[in-house]
């Protein structure tokens, strides 16, 4: 089952995060309430985690069992080449940050487990560290819970979501949170366990979807949920980072995936689908590409307005991400997937 229309939404989430990391002097931050969308754009990562769980089920739901080694190989082929490319690009302008210990943590994808180290080197890599945790668990979840239709996982996922929301909102209230750029901040925002609920809810949404899939015109429903997401981020001051937005993201994913109306026809346009395909490259390389653009403009002594720099940066980033996708991501993925493990 291929759901091409959902692919473009990855690009939308990635671009929101890109804008949030650019510069707070950008014109978008000077517009009341609109600025809140980008100040809270880290919810885009939550969307990635939920969508990842959903897509895993869509991809594997017809299998009786997942071969763990084969699954890990395919996930490695999909994620790791660009993950390390982002690091290499990062060192092109931040070579003084080279540190063997940090390199090992980043290379193994375990930085998010250590508060104080989650944002080392190419810092968007923290979320890939969390994804590695999800991928490690997924074959076990699938083989022992999803295939066997074990209802315990539903109770566990919902209970974990509730516990995570209570913890995330009480942790700052009781004085344990010390503010941005502290270990307590990294524990609250980036620790993998607090994001597990998002992946599990994505899995359960996928299971419900494949069982109850009925294509229908959901255009107005999609637009309504999208507006609810925007309004909640603009006006409601809650802690969205650790799964709260599943309340809106899951319906959005479900409705877009089942829709056969104009929204789907628009989202399925090949150029938009392609932007979704290169969105991983956009996300994992956008910080080092930003650093490279800034260094180039500084070297050439170009003095542009911040808004023009932003436009140049976006164009360079889209072009470079397309190149990375065509010349690195796709070829490396195909090459690594040809490796077969001997079965005894």
N, C-alpha and C positions, 0 to 999 in steps of 0.2 A: 504494500500500500504506500504510494507516494503522495504526499500532500504538498504540492508545490507552492500553494498560496501562503503557507505558514513560513516559508523560507525568508520572504521579504521582511517579516517582522523582526527577524534577527538583526537585519541591517538597521532598522529603526532604533532598536534597543542599543546597538553598538554605537550609533551616531550620538544618541543622547549622552552616553558615557564619554565619548570623545569630546563633546562640547563642554561637559562638566570639568574636564581635565585641562582645558585650554588656557583660559585666562578670564578672571572675573571682571576685567574691564571691557569685555566683549559687549556689543550693543544688546544682546539678548538678556544680559543681567541688569540692564537699565530699565527693563519693562516690568512694572509691578505684576506680581503673581506668576508671570511667565518665568521669571528668574527662579522661582521655587521648583519648577520642573527640572531644571538642570542642577540646582543645589541638592536635589534628592534623586538625581539620575543614577545613583548606585543601585536603585531598585531594578535597573536594567540587568544587573548580574543575577538578581533573584529570578527574573524572567528567564534568563539563560538556564539556570539550574532546573526550574520547573519544566521548561520546554525540553531540556535534555532528557529528563525522566520520561516525559511523554513520548518523545521520538524513539527512545530505546524500546518501549513496548511496541510501537508501531512497526519498528524494524524487525523485531524478533517474535512477535506474538503467535506466529504459525509454527514455531519450533517446539518440539516436545522437550528438548533439553539444549542448553547452551554449553558448548565446549569452552571451558575456561581459557585455555591457552590460545585458542583461535580468537576468542573474543578480545583478550588482552592484546594480542598482536594487532588486530584490526583497529582497536582504539589507540594504540601506540602509533600506528601508521597515520591515523587521522590527526592526532593532536601534537605529537612530539616534534616533528621537523620544524614547524613554524614557532613552536614554543622556544626552541633553541635558537632559531633565527632571530627572534625578538631579542634574545640575550646578546647575540653577536652584534646586532645593530646598536644596542644599548652601550656596549663597550667602545663603539666607535667615537662616542663623545664623552663617555664617562669611564675611560680606561683607568683612572685613578681609583675607582671603586672596586677594582679587581681584588678579590679575597678568596682564597681557596676554600675556606669553611663555608662562606656564603655560596660559592659556586657549587659545592657538593649538595647543600640544602636545596638550592634551586634546581640543579640537575636531577635530583631524586624526586623532586616535587613534594617535599615534606615541609616547606617553609611555613605554611599556614598553621601547622600544629604547634609552632613555637612562638608564643606572643613576644613581640620585639623583633622577630625575624620575618614576619609575614610579607612585609613590603620591600624586602631586599631586592636589589638589582632592578630588573624590568618589572616594576611592581604590579602591573595587571596580571602577572603570572600567579598571584595569590589564588585567583579563582580557578586556575587550571590545577593547582595543587588540590583544591577542594574537589574538582571533577575527578582527579585520579582516585580519590577516596570513594566516590560514587561508583566508578568503573570497577574498582576492586570488589565492591559489594554486590554489584548487579547480577552476575551469574548465580551467586548463592541465593539471592532474593528470588530470582526467576525460577531456578530449579527446585527450590524447596518451599516456596510460598505461592508464587503466581501460577505455575503450571498445576500445582495441586489444589488450587483454589482455596488456600488456607486463609480463612477470614480473620485470623489473628493479626495479620499485617495491617488490616484496615484500622483496627483498634489501636495498634501501636503507632501508626502514622498520624492519626488524629490526635492521640494522646501526646505524642512528641511535639506536634504543632502547637498544642495548647500550652505545654510546658515551656516551649521555646518563647512563645509570646509573653507569658508571665515573667519569665526570667529576663527577657530583653527589655521589658519596661520597668521592672523593679531594680535591676542591677544598677542603673544610674541613680535611682531615687535613694537608695540606702548607702550612698557614698563610696561604693567600690569603683565607680567610674571616675577616672582622673583627667579626662579630656582627650582631645586629638593628639596623635603622635606619642601615645603612651602604650605600655603593654596592656593596660586595661582596655584601651580602645581596640587594639588588635584582637584581644580575646573576645570582645563583644561582637565585633564586626566580621572578623575573618576566620575564626576558629571553625574548622570543618563540621564539627558536631552540630553547631547551631544552624547549619544549612541542610542537614540531612533531611529534615521534614519537607523541604522544598522538592528535593529529588523524589522522595517517596510519594508525595502528593501528585507529582507529575506522572509517576508510574501508575498510580491508581486511576488518575484521570485517563491515561492511555488504555488501561484495561476496561474501563467503563465505556470509552469511546468505541473500541473495536467490537464490543458486544452489542452496543446500542446505536451504531452508526446509521444515520439516516440523512441522506443529502437533501437539503432544503434551502430555500431562499431566506437567509438570516441577515440580510444587509442591515436592516434597521436595528436588529439586536446587537450586531457587531459595533455599529456606530454608537449605540447607547452605552455599551460597556466601555468603549474607548473614551467617550466623554466622561464617564464616571471615574476612570483611571486618572484622566487629566485633572478633573475637578478635585479629586481627593488629594492629589499631590500638590495642587496649587493652594488649597485652602485648609486642609486638615493636618494639624501638626502632630502626627503620630510617628512611632518608630517602625519604618517600613522594611528595614533591611533584611530581617531574618525570617521572611515567609508570610508576613501579614498580608501582602498583596496577592497571595494565592487566591484570596476571596474574589479578586477581579481577574487575575491572570488566567486562572483555570477556565472560567467561562469564556474569556476572550479566545484562548487557544482552541477550546472545544467548538465554539461557534464559527470561528474562521475556518477550521478544518472541515466542518460539515457543511459550510456554506457553498451554494452554487450560483450565487447572485453576482451583481456587478462588482462588488468588493473583491470577490474571488477572481473574477476575470481580470480585474486591474492588477491585483497582487501577483497573478500568474503570468503577467507579461514577461517575456524573456529577459529584458534588461533589468527589471526589478528583481526577478528571481536570481539573476546573476549577482546583483548587489548583495543579496542574502547569502549566496554561495561564498563570496569573498569576505563576509562579515567577520569570520574568525581571524583572518589576516589583519583586518582593520583593527579589531580589538587588541590582539596580542602585540602588534607592532606600532600602535598609534603613539605611544610615548617616545620610543626611540626615533621614530620618524619626525615627531615634533621637535626633538632636540636637534636632529640633523638639519631641519629647515631653519631653525633659529641660528645655528652655527653658520650655515651658508649665508644667510642674510647679514649676519654680523661680519663675516669675512668680506663680503662684497660691499659692506657699508651702506646697505639699503635701509633707508629710514621710512618705512611705510607705516600707515595707521594700523592699529591693532586689528581692525575689521578687515583690512586688505591682507594682512598677514594670515588671518584666519582663512580667507578664501584661497590663498596660495597653498596653505597647509592642507586644506581639504582636498584640493585637486591633486597635490602630490601624493597624499595618503591613498586616495582612491586608485590612482594610477599604479603606485607601488604595490598595493594590495592585490590588484589584478595580476600584476607581473609575478608576485610571490605565489599566487594561486595557480597560475598556468605553468610556471617554470620550477616550482619547488613543491607546493602542497600536493597537487595532483600526481606528478611523476613519482614523488617519494612514497605517496600512499599506495600507488599501483605497484611499485617495486617491492615495498615491504610486505604487501599482502600476498606476494608470490612465494614468500617463505613458508614452508610447511614443516610442521613438527612431526617427527616420527612417532607413530602410535604403537604401543606394545600390547 
